[in-house]
Amino acid sequence: MKRILSFIIIPLLFFKNSFALIEVDITRGNLDPLPIAVSPLHVDVKSENLNDVKIKKLGENISELIEKNFKSTGLFNPLKKEAFVQKPDIAHLKPRFEDWRLIKAQALVTGKVLVKGGKLKAEFRLWDLTAAQEMTALAFTTTPSNWRRVAHIISDKIYERLTGEEGYFDTRIIYVSETGPKNQRVKKLAIMDQDGANTKYLTLGNELVLTPRFNPTNQMVTYLSYFRNLPRVYLLDIETGNQEVVGNFPGMTFAPRFSPDGKKIIMSFAKDGNSDIYTMDLDTRIVERITDHSSIDTSPSYSPDGKYICFNSDRSGLQQIYVMRSDGSNLKRISFGKGIYGTPVWSPRGDLIAFTKVRKGKFYIGVMRADGTGERLLTENFYQEAPSWSPNGRVLVFYRETKSGPKGEGFTAKLWSIDITGYNERKMKTETDASDPSWSSLLSK
Amino acid sequence: MTKSIFYSIFFHIVVILLTALSLPFMARHPIDLPPIVSVDFIQISDKTNIPYAPKARKIIEDVKKEEKRVVSEQAPPAAKAKEKPDRIPLPNEKKEEKELVKKKQNPEEIKPQIRQSSEFEKKELVDTNQIAALIDKAKEEEAIKKDKSNKLTQSSVKNSFATGLSLSEEDALKAQIFGCWSVPLGLPFNENLLVRIKLELKKDGTILKSEILDHERMNRPGQKFYKILAESALRAVRLCQPLKVPPTGYEKWKNIQLNFDPTEMLQG
């Protein structure tokens, strides 16, 4: 009897069929900006007053700047402060996560500033609200007048922690400031923070200046200026204001750019209507010829590892982009589309080359892979050119001129930025009209 | 006595028979879905390319001949070559393009005279072998990528048939998580960044326990990107809860594994 029962009951016990684990592949996500709450930084009550900086407002100002930075990326959506429930000081110690989740925030930034002994001490924390834990925290000390850089550095750290790539907020942009009517433009070298603040003019505007480029340490700038009506490449030390002509070339030199190690300048040298690419070692002053061809070779730009150079040349008839080794060997044409390609610039990440393309009277800013595949045109307009990469290789800055009337009226030139996805096109704030931008690397690195 | 033993044996046999017959029906088989039939959408054009039957062909040819004859009798020769006005750029257009190029003040952009390329240059252009140095790397990357995506599709096919969720149930869950997952766009697209999360769910779809399967990798040096991706995946799952799970079959989906693969998104 027991046997019979066991025959019936035991299979019933083991009946629960064991199912294999279900696996679901998630290959897509949303591209909506991440909702983030930036709580005003709490100003410590022990803070001393300073004449030139409003201490009470400091925390608020820093948080506003962080918000502005985030908004400009198109990747974050800073939430409105009116909805915040918790006070900044308490939030910085231990946020009530459920309160912040209520306003649909996914990340929270809190912080504290203290001004003591003429020094500004700032600290911040980034919280993951869904996991209810701290993601990163940092504190640093600087002079109080540097508070804008503090905000930019905090923005960079948070950006890096959330997106996985370096930020680009603590950077500067050098450009050519333009004033006056179109036929009598005054062009000066100008430098500003990436958000348009702290503009400074580096030249007086007596001579025409073009194509300024930073060196890797952001201390030096190489640019083109006219000397006795001949365009020449110059070198300018931003700190000291010293400037000098690069090399002793008999003809005109133009389109200068630093090598990634900052030891060389690569540029074009034109003689008798033919231009080739040359480098000059800044220490030894030795000049080396890289291309030797009867065509016009110009706009050279190094790959970030310094092993390759991209440039444009008309050796195939129309102006196209070419890549070669840094010694001039192994030359290859990489652009094969219809139209004219120019101003190639290698991305700091090394994967892409940005360019200007002209086709059927329209100007395009685009990117392609270093082997010439995957060409994508990001933006199209009546006149725009000279792309320059943000230090993380995510954003391009370029300049765009608006159409002017027959007498030159209504003419403006402005700096614009665009994400390499082709989204988030934005006009940058500049004091005057601007052209030929060049983005610095991260200052705090 | 013997009578009662007889009854007992009889009823036991009946009970055993009943259970033996009914038990197989109680077993829960995985839902047997009909195999997927792939359907190709074909545009039907106005003209068919099916060959005419011989008889019909003859008739049609006859009719065509007759038509031709009629045309040649009435119409003037129609052999005039068509003009292609769109091929020749309008003078205005040309002018505009020239003006635009002139406008550039940058000497980099001085428009060079168009030269004929020499034989040597042409040779260079055609010889694509030497690009290999640059392209090879890209090719390798692509191969790895392809390999990975193949693996993924295989696993998803396996899912829908062998395990519990039906295709529509799986799609509903996927669509829900797609909406919650903010992909960190700065991640490199050519690295293996697959994050596998194992979840234990309650009946209402809320999460009882979540576990990143390759958890140690998060804290390894040089795995910054993996950590950021894993965190974003965890955020997505937590944000999404309660997950959209089927109303029945709790045992089937009580434990579920989500494979977050951003490759497709990052390649853009």
Boltz contact constraints between the chains, C-beta under 6 A:
constraints:
  - contact:
      token1: [A, 8]
      token2: [B, 19]
      max_distance: 6.0
  - contact:
      token1: [A, 19]
      token2: [B, 164]
      max_distance: 6.0
  - contact:
      token1: [A, 19]
      token2: [B, 252]
      max_distance: 6.0
  - contact:
      token1: [A, 20]
      token2: [B, 163]
      max_distance: 6.0
  - contact:
      token1: [A, 21]
      token2: [B, 255]
      max_distance: 6.0
  - contact:
      token1: [A, 21]
      token2: [B, 257]
      max_distance: 6.0
  - contact:
      token1: [A, 22]
      token2: [B, 163]
      max_distance: 6.0
  - contact:
      token1: [A, 22]
      token2: [B, 164]
      max_distance: 6.0
  - contact:
      token1: [A, 22]
      token2: [B, 165]
      max_distance: 6.0
  - contact:
      token1: [A, 22]
      token2: [B, 253]
      max_distance: 6.0
  - contact:
      token1: [A, 22]
      token2: [B, 256]
      max_distance: 6.0
  - contact:
      token1: [A, 23]
      token2: [B, 155]
      max_distance: 6.0
  - contact:
      token1: [A, 23]
      token2: [B, 159]
      max_distance: 6.0
  - contact:
      token1: [A, 23]
      token2: [B, 257]
      max_distance: 6.0
  - contact:
      token1: [A, 24]
      token2: [B, 170]
      max_distance: 6.0
  - contact:
      token1: [A, 24]
      token2: [B, 173]
      max_distance: 6.0
  - contact:
      token1: [A, 24]
      token2: [B, 258]
      max_distance: 6.0
  - contact:
      token1: [A, 25]
      token2: [B, 152]
      max_distance: 6.0
  - contact:
      token1: [A, 25]
      token2: [B, 156]
      max_distance: 6.0
  - contact:
      token1: [A, 25]
      token2: [B, 259]
      max_distance: 6.0
  - contact:
      token1: [A, 26]
      token2: [B, 177]
      max_distance: 6.0
  - contact:
      token1: [A, 26]
      token2: [B, 258]
      max_distance: 6.0
  - contact:
      token1: [A, 26]
      token2: [B, 260]
      max_distance: 6.0
  - contact:
      token1: [A, 27]
      token2: [B, 261]
      max_distance: 6.0
  - contact:
      token1: [A, 27]
      token2: [B, 264]
      max_distance: 6.0
  - contact:
      token1: [A, 28]
      token2: [B, 178]
      max_distance: 6.0
  - contact:
      token1: [A, 29]
      token2: [B, 181]
      max_distance: 6.0
  - contact:
      token1: [A, 29]
      token2: [B, 183]
      max_distance: 6.0
  - contact:
      token1: [A, 30]
      token2: [B, 179]
      max_distance: 6.0
  - contact:
      token1: [A, 34]
      token2: [B, 182]
      max_distance: 6.0
  - contact:
      token1: [A, 130]
      token2: [B, 235]
      max_distance: 6.0
  - contact:
      token1: [A, 130]
      token2: [B, 238]
      max_distance: 6.0
  - contact:
      token1: [A, 130]
      token2: [B, 239]
      max_distance: 6.0
  - contact:
      token1: [A, 163]
      token2: [B, 184]
      max_distance: 6.0
  - contact:
      token1: [A, 163]
      token2: [B, 186]
      max_distance: 6.0
  - contact:
      token1: [A, 164]
      token2: [B, 184]
      max_distance: 6.0
  - contact:
      token1: [A, 164]
      token2: [B, 186]
      max_distance: 6.0
  - contact:
      token1: [A, 164]
      token2: [B, 187]
      max_distance: 6.0
  - contact:
      token1: [A, 164]
      token2: [B, 225]
      max_distance: 6.0
  - contact:
      token1: [A, 164]
      token2: [B, 228]
      max_distance: 6.0
  - contact:
      token1: [A, 165]
      token2: [B, 186]
      max_distance: 6.0
  - contact:
      token1: [A, 210]
      token2: [B, 106]
      max_distance: 6.0
  - contact:
      token1: [A, 231]
      token2: [B, 107]
      max_distance: 6.0
  - contact:
      token1: [A, 254]
      token2: [B, 107]
      max_distance: 6.0
  - contact:
      token1: [A, 254]
      token2: [B, 108]
      max_distance: 6.0
  - contact:
      token1: [A, 255]
      token2: [B, 108]
      max_distance: 6.0
  - contact:
      token1: [A, 296]
      token2: [B, 112]
      max_distance: 6.0
  - contact:
      token1: [A, 298]
      token2: [B, 108]
      max_distance: 6.0
  - contact:
      token1: [A, 299]
      token2: [B, 108]
      max_distance: 6.0
  - contact:
      token1: [A, 314]
      token2: [B, 112]
      max_distance: 6.0
  - contact:
      token1: [A, 315]
      token2: [B, 121]
      max_distance: 6.0
  - contact:
      token1: [A, 316]
      token2: [B, 117]
      max_distance: 6.0
  - contact:
      token1: [A, 316]
      token2: [B, 125]
      max_distance: 6.0
  - contact:
      token1: [A, 317]
      token2: [B, 114]
      max_distance: 6.0
  - contact:
      token1: [A, 317]
      token2: [B, 117]
      max_distance: 6.0
  - contact:
      token1: [A, 330]
      token2: [B, 130]
      max_distance: 6.0
  - contact:
      token1: [A, 332]
      token2: [B, 131]
      max_distance: 6.0
  - contact:
      token1: [A, 333]
      token2: [B, 125]
      max_distance: 6.0
  - contact:
      token1: [A, 361]
      token2: [B, 96]
      max_distance: 6.0
  - contact:
      token1: [A, 361]
      token2: [B, 97]
      max_distance: 6.0
  - contact:
      token1: [A, 361]
      token2: [B, 100]
      max_distance: 6.0
  - contact:
      token1: [A, 370]
      token2: [B, 134]
      max_distance: 6.0
  - contact:
      token1: [A, 371]
      token2: [B, 134]
      max_distance: 6.0
  - contact:
      token1: [A, 371]
      token2: [B, 135]
      max_distance: 6.0
  - contact:
      token1: [A, 371]
      token2: [B, 138]
      max_distance: 6.0
  - contact:
      token1: [A, 421]
      token2: [B, 268]
      max_distance: 6.0
